[in-house]
Amino acid sequence: MIYLDHAATTPTASEVRAAMEPYYQRRYGNASTPYEFGQHSREAVENARKIIADTLGVQTSEIYFTSGGTESDNWALKATMEAYAFRGRHMITTQIEHHAIGNTCEYLRKRGFEVTELSVDRDGRISLEQLERAIRQDTVLISIMCANNEIGTLQDMEAIGEIARRRGVIFHTDAVQAYGQIPIDVNGWNVQMLSASSHKFYGPKGCGFLYMKQGLRTESMIHGGSQESGRRAGTENVPGIVGMAKAAQLAFAHMDETMERETWMRDRMIHHICSEIPGAFLVGSQTHRLPGNLNICFPGIQASNLVLLLDEAGICVSAGSACNTSEAEPSHVLKAVGLSDAQAYACIRMTLGRDTTVQELQETLRTLKRLVKILKKR
Ligand SMILES: *Cc1c(COP(=O)(O)O)cnc(C)c1O
């Protein structure tokens, strides 16, 4: 099998599994119990919190463990809008967010909040002038993803953060696709809240975190015990948290070389596909792009059929994102960057990973050339 869907999820690294193992076996204590056995688990959780905090250069007390990116996004948006309702009921986001943000905004609208969605250009980037104009007296929050999951577009985080700082608006970013893949500078970007998810950076599924800057008001999303400083109740997922921290350590230790390698392979693959398959073109930005992301449009074909044929050939890619494979609607992201419905139905996303090889990409290229030709004849 050739796996080119690392934006959907990544394999759990063997070092990560090894780090988790003891917490499924002899160290199964509840981190909230007072005796030494339970305190081993507490230490493991707090050590993991330190590791994660260090990757961002923030305080340990600013990291809250969650069940993943979706929960972190829900928490950041709902709890902030609720806690700051005294200040206003308006927030700003973009048209290309993940559904964890988009559908949370839908919910907030039903609860009487107002949400402005910024459009994007062909590259998938927002306009800073438009952002500036969208900020109102009652704007509480800006939530803009750092890196898009479908087309890999990176936003100008420093400039967005500077606007948020100057206008006194809280800035949250869904960094699920960025954390562990590219450098993140929460202080330089003036980010006050950041969502990340373990299974996107070779950690276990069902685990993530929300960075929340000290001093921010928030409501608890999950009520119960006093875990996570009383802000997120529930017995900690100790193995998951330990595994996520191990995965973060590995990702940050090897970030430069991984980025360089994936970027090189990505650009070579884009070049070959676009020069050897008639009509094929890259969707999104050439330069402001996640290292491992390719999104290619093959006009005249149905991407869903191509995905199935590639699957039969043992190659995993996706049309749109993993979360909306069953949707009949064309991707909101591809529409937002200006593709027609027909073009949006003709795009596939390939996302490379740490273990992706040049041979695998050569094999994929050969298969793509063959299958696209067949599909165009249909
Ligand atoms: C995967 C993803 C999420 C959801 O994270 P889960 O941990 O799978 O819930 C949110 N935002 C983006 C950008 C993602 O890619």
The ligand as a MOL file (V3000), in Angstrom:
LIG
                    3D

  0  0  0     0  0            999 V3000
M  V30 BEGIN CTAB
M  V30 COUNTS 15 15 0 0 0
M  V30 BEGIN ATOM
M  V30 1 C -8.1040 16.8330 11.5160 0
M  V30 2 C -8.4460 18.2530 11.7130 0
M  V30 3 C -9.2850 18.6570 12.7700 0
M  V30 4 C -9.9610 17.6700 13.6780 0
M  V30 5 O -9.0520 17.0450 14.5500 0
M  V30 6 P -9.4840 15.6590 15.2550 0
M  V30 7 O -8.4230 15.4190 16.2460 0
M  V30 8 O -9.5130 14.6370 14.1700 0
M  V30 9 O -10.8210 15.8820 15.8710 0
M  V30 10 C -9.5200 19.9960 12.9350 0
M  V30 11 N -8.9530 20.9160 12.1210 0
M  V30 12 C -8.1440 20.5790 11.1010 0
M  V30 13 C -7.5220 21.6370 10.2660 0
M  V30 14 C -7.8590 19.2330 10.8680 0
M  V30 15 O -7.0710 18.8980 9.8500 0
M  V30 END ATOM
M  V30 BEGIN BOND
M  V30 1 1 1 2
M  V30 2 1 2 3
M  V30 3 2 2 14
M  V30 4 1 3 4
M  V30 5 2 3 10
M  V30 6 1 4 5
M  V30 7 1 5 6
M  V30 8 2 6 7
M  V30 9 1 6 8
M  V30 10 1 6 9
M  V30 11 1 10 11
M  V30 12 2 11 12
M  V30 13 1 12 13
M  V30 14 1 12 14
M  V30 15 1 14 15
M  V30 END BOND
M  V30 END CTAB
M  END
